[in-house]
Amino acid sequence: MNVSMMDRLRLAWREIRLRAISKLPGEGDSLMTGVSSVISQRNPPPSRQVEDLLRAYSRLPWLRSVVGKIGHATATVPWLLYYETAAPGVALSAKTAAMQKSSQRRRKKMIRAKQYSGELVEVVDHPVLDLLENFNPMMAGLAGRKLTQHHLDLVGEGFWVKERDGVGVVTGLWPIPPFWVRSTPTPNRPVFEIDHSTWQDTIPASEVVWFMDLDPHTPYQRGTGTACALGDELETDEYAAKHSKMEFYNRGIPETLVTAEGMDEGETRRLETDWKQKNRGLFKSLQVYFMNRKIDVKQLGQSFKSLQLIQLREFERNMVIQVFGVPPEVLGIIEKSNRATIDAADYLFSKWVLVPRLELQRAVMQEHLVKEFDERLILDYESPIAEDEERKQKYAQIAPWALKVDEWRIRQGEDPLPDGEGQVHMVPQNLVPTRSLAGAPPAQAPAATPGAPQASAGDAPALPSGPRLVYDQDALEDIEEQLERMA
């Protein structure tokens, strides 16, 4: 019996796992016991910093600018849903399970291949999509997704409480602030404890979708947001702004102090009146004031220049946007920018800021929301990276005959031609229209030059002898999946 390379790999991997388990007798139970004991201790309430950071969003301008920009950009990305077209009762294929857990690039590649083969179809009308577009009667989907991303960026956690109908189907999602969650589930108590104002309740873990940005120091406790790392910088910028405000309002200290020797109270009042009459006003700012007494003038006020408040606030602004990874051009800061950096800013913002956040949301929703409806559903989103469309356009220009006329018109913003006239390809042979690339006439061989030697059947190059390697695309993809799981 012939054994394929894929079968050999499976057998080898199974043997490796069996040997690894045999070398660790009884350690699996002790490992889970230890992890469970650590998780059981994750019941401390959220810190005071959590509530302060959520309030800071409406109080600190640069924090709101950055977090608001990220939240709105992620919330406006359209979500997509796909369904495996296997027969009812057939087990979920390994490739579909891999697509549900794969990275963005590999998942989209596999989805395209499955769609082309007819094994996967896009779902345009489904309760999951309805939920993402309309969370509940008081909150639209855009607002709910934006709010959730704000919670993640500020404090590292987001919570959706599921609302069900009489038959147990999820019909609504209610985002709640993280500081309302008093404690999170443990192995001994798998519930969320809610404590806010008059609402005190316990909610089963299955009824809450929990988004979390793990804290490397305490990965089995509460999450941590990007803004948590900016506590001192945010406070410094806030205090600098308040100091500037008090400079204009009232600090209780006069700007200038004038004293004169040997003057009683009456003479001091007359000097004050005369000083104001001769020096106050726009056109008296450069006048000279003469006195017959020894006068001492002291400047008590501080200038913004001496305190370097402008440089300080600019430094703190740059620190905030750099920690979040947002290019300054996205926020309208273009003092040191040019056309190239402005064009690159959108690509950097989409790839390194939006995609990681969307992947986190997608992974959590796939596991804790989508699977409630059907395990064959695959959740995805339209790529926010503009370069993807530019790359498609470049590939289309390399092989323009691969697209139909209507597809080219849609790319140009035009409507398809009526009566299906645009459902044709323009093949390279003088751009002759054809409805199928398979029906295009074959390329003609070049005519023989008179007098040139004619090639005979015996002149054909001989095929190399010996064994040849045959690559199976499905086997290669399976190998890649196994290697990813091993990594």
Stockholm file with secondary structure:
# STOCKHOLM 1.0

chainA/1-487         MNVSMMDRLRLAWREIRLRAISKLPGEGDSLMTGVSSVISQRNPPPSRQVEDLLRAYSRLPWLRSVVGKIGHATATVPWLLYYETAAPGVALSAKTAAMQKSSQRRRKKMIRAKQYSGELVEVVDHPVLDLLENFNPMMAGLAGRKLTQHHLDLVGEGFWVKERDGVGVVTGLWPIPPFWVRSTPTPNRPVFEIDHSTWQDTIPASEVVWFMDLDPHTPYQRGTGTACALGDELETDEYAAKHSKMEFYNRGIPETLVTAEGMDEGETRRLETDWKQKNRGLFKSLQVYFMNRKIDVKQLGQSFKSLQLIQLREFERNMVIQVFGVPPEVLGIIEKSNRATIDAADYLFSKWVLVPRLELQRAVMQEHLVKEFDERLILDYESPIAEDEERKQKYAQIAPWALKVDEWRIRQGEDPLPDGEGQVHMVPQNLVPTRSLAGAPPAQAPAATPGAPQASAGDAPALPSGPRLVYDQDALEDIEEQLERMA
#=GR chainA/1-487 SS CCCCHHHHHHHHHHHHHHHHHHTSTTHHHHHHHHHHHHHTTCCCCCCHHHHHHHHHTTTCHHHHHHHHHHHHHHHTSCEEEEEECCCTTCCCCHHHHHHHHSCHHHHHHHHHHHHHHTSEEEESSCHHHHHHHCCBTTBCHHHHHHHHHHHHHHHSEEEEEEEECTTSCEEEEEEECGGGEEECCCSSCCEEEEEETTEEEEEEGGGEEEEECCCSSSTTSCCCCGGGGGHHHHHHHHHHHHHHHHHHHCCSSCSEEEEETTCCHHHHHHHHHHHHHHHCSGGGTTCCCCCSSCEEEEECCCCHHHHTHHHHHHHHHHHHHHHHTCCGGGGTCCTTCCHHHHHHHHHHHIIIIIHHHHHHHHHHHHHHTGGGTCTTEEEEECCCCHHHHHHHHHHHHHSGGGSBHHHHHHHTTCCCCGGGTTCCEECTTTTCEESCGGGSCCCCCCCCCTTCCCCCGGGSCCCCCSCCCCCCHHHHHHHHHHHHHHC
#=GC SS_cons         CCCCHHHHHHHHHHHHHHHHHHTSTTHHHHHHHHHHHHHTTCCCCCCHHHHHHHHHTTTCHHHHHHHHHHHHHHHTSCEEEEEECCCTTCCCCHHHHHHHHSCHHHHHHHHHHHHHHTSEEEESSCHHHHHHHCCBTTBCHHHHHHHHHHHHHHHSEEEEEEEECTTSCEEEEEEECGGGEEECCCSSCCEEEEEETTEEEEEEGGGEEEEECCCSSSTTSCCCCGGGGGHHHHHHHHHHHHHHHHHHHCCSSCSEEEEETTCCHHHHHHHHHHHHHHHCSGGGTTCCCCCSSCEEEEECCCCHHHHTHHHHHHHHHHHHHHHHTCCGGGGTCCTTCCHHHHHHHHHHHIIIIIHHHHHHHHHHHHHHTGGGTCTTEEEEECCCCHHHHHHHHHHHHHSGGGSBHHHHHHHTTCCCCGGGTTCCEECTTTTCEESCGGGSCCCCCCCCCTTCCCCCGGGSCCCCCSCCCCCCHHHHHHHHHHHHHHC
//
